[in-house]
Amino acid sequence: MEKKELLRGLPKIDEVMRQESLVVLSEEKGDLLVTEAVRAVIADLRQSILDLKEKEADRFDASALEISAVAEAAIARLAEDEELKLFPLINATGTILHTNLGRAPLCDDAVTNVSRVSIGYSDLEYNVPKGKRGSRHDIVGDLIAELTGAEDAMVVNNNAAATMIVLATLGAGKEIIVSRGELVEIGGAFRIPDIMMQSGAYLTEVGTSNKTKASDYENAIMTEEDIEEGDWYDKDPRHGERFETGALMKVHKSNYDIVGFTEEASLEELVEIGKKHDLPVIFDMGNGLMLDMSEYGLREPNVPASLATGIDVMLFSGDKLLGGPQAGIIVGKKKYIKAMKKHPLARAMRVDKMTFAALEATLMKYRDPKLALRDIPVLRMISTSPDDLRQKAEELATAITRVAPDLKLEIVPVEDQIGGGSAPMVRLPGWAVSVKDGMKSADRTERKLRKADVPVIARINEDRLLLCVRTIADNELDTVARAFI
C-alpha cells in the first residue's frame, strides 16, 4: 500500500464523532474537548504516514485508520490528558518536612475547614455583623496574637514574601545590619543579600563568618548626623556611600550550623541596642516552631519565647514546624505590622481563603499543647517514641508479608530528620522496614514502588530499600503493603 493510499484512508473528524462511544463522551466532556482529541489523533496518524519511507508503507498497520480505532485512541488520549498533575503519595523517607513532597501535611481539622470554606462563598473580606467590607488581615490576627503574645500579625504567601515586605517597609533606602554568619541561602538560590537588594534596602554586614558580637552591630549603626558630618568614613573606611540605619536583623540558621570557635549576639542584646538607638529589631526565624520541643531532641527557638525578648518584628513559615499550609507569618509591634499591611506589596503577596482556612484550624490546635502534639502531623511525628515506631515497623512488615511472602524483610534502626530547612543537626532515632526483593536491586524496587497506584517514596541505603515508618501514617500501612503486589 502506498503512502497516498494510506493518507486517503484517514477518516474525517465528523465520521469519527458519530461513533456511539464519542457521542456519549461528548455529553459528559463537551463537544469541543472530544473533537480536539479526535483531531489530534488524526493529525498524529497523518504525520506518521508522511514520515514513512516508501518501502515502509506496506508495514504500516492500516487498522489504525479505522473509525473505531481512531475513536478508541481519542478516548485514551482524553483519559491521559485529564490525569491530575498533583496527586497524593506516601512519604517513607523518614524526612518529616520533605520540601519535594509538599512539606507539612495538614491536620484533619485543617483539611475539613478548607473544604467547608472553599465549597461556596465565605466572609473573606466581609464583616457579617456590621454588614460592610472587612479585611482578610483580621481573620487570624487575634488568634496569632493570643498564641504568641504579639501586638499584631499579618499573613503573606510564604516566608520569602514575608522577608521582602518586612525589608521593603522598614529598610527601603536605609541600611539593614546583619551578621556575616547569618547571610543564609535557602532552597531555589534564595539569598538574604539578593532579597535585600530587591526590597530597596542596603545590606551592612558585620562580624565574621563564625563570630559576631553585639558591639559589631552597635558600631555599624549610622545616623543622619553621621552621614551629614562625614563621620561614617572614620567608622568604616571600606565602604563607599553610606545610608541611615533602618533596622537590626537577626536570621536564624535554620538549614545549617556553625560549630567550634563561634559567637553570636543574642536577641536580648539586639533588643537593648535597638531601644538605645530607636531602631526596630527583626528576627527571621524561619521554622515557625510554636512549642518547646526540647524534650524530643528539638532544641530550636520557638515563637512565643523569641517574642518575649522584646523584638519588634518576627517572621516565619506556616508549612514547616508550625505544621500548617504554605504561608509567611509576620508578628510584632502594631505600628510596624500596620505599615506592612498598607504597603503596595501587601496585595501582591496576600493569601487566599483556603490558606486562611487551613491556617486558622491549625492554629486553633495550639490553644492546648497536648492537642497540638496529638493532632498536628508534624509534631506527632517528632514526638512519637522509638518504641511506638518499632511497633509500627513490625505492623508494616506483617502487612507486606501477607501480600508478598517472598520478600526478605528486616526491622532496622534508622536516623530520621526534620528536613525542610529546619534543625539540620537533629537526628531522630527511628525504625524502618528493610526490603530485599530476591536478585532485584534496591533501585529497581524503589522505581516499582513509585509506579504504584499510590506512589511510595522510599529511602535507599547501602543497597537496601528502607521504608521509614515515622513519616508513614497509621492508615497508610496497608497501602504501602499493596504497592508490593
Secondary structure, 3 states (H helix, E strand, C coil): CCHHHHHHCCCCHHHHHCCHHHHHHHHHHCHHHHHHHHHHHHHHHHHHHHCCCHHHHHHCCHHHHCHHHHHHHHHHHHHHHCCCCCCCCEEECCEEECHHHCCCCCCHHHHHHHHHHHCCCCCCCEECCCCEECCCCHHHHHHHHHHHCCCEEEEECCHHHHHHHHHHHHHCCCEEEEEHHHCCEEHHHEEHHHHHHHHCCEEEEECCCCECCHHHHHHHCCCHHHHHHCCHHHHCCCCCCCCCEEEEEEECCCCCCCCCCCECCCHHHHHHHHHHHCCCEEEEEECCCCCCCHHHCCCCCCHHHHHCCCCCEEEEECCCCCCCCCCEEEEECHHHHHHHHCCCHHHHCCCCHHHHHHHHHHHHHCCCHHHHHHHCHHHHHHHCCHHHHHHHHHHHHHHHHHHCCCCEEEEEEEEEEEECCEEEEEEEEEEEEEEECCCCCHHHHHHHHHCCCCCEEEEEECCEEEEEHHHCCHHHHHHHHHCCC
